[in-house]
Amino acid sequence: MSNNIFPELDGWDDINSSGGTIGTGINKAIHRLVISIANLRSSVSSQLTYVKGKIESLNQSFEQLNENIQKADQSSTKLARALNKLTFWAVVIAALGLLNSLGQFLYQNKLWPFSQ
């Protein structure tokens, strides 16, 4: 075996150049057929390499998408936690304001149980 990237072509040049009458035409046809098959294999190989590169690129895009989704989930969780704290303190302040208003109303209308 040689280091030829198309091993199926090894020896075909010797067959093609040999003399003969009937065999020469057949040898040339077989030689062209083998070259066509080799070219097809080369074309398919390069197309598969191209597709493999595209699949790897797509795989990297999906990995990046997964990372972005995880980051968005973490950010959303932090935001929800912060909004829950803000809402809690807003309710506490509003409740204190209502108690203060109720106290003032009771005191001003002398309904306060501790006033004389």
Order of alpha helices (4+ residues) and beta strands (2+ residues): alpha-alpha
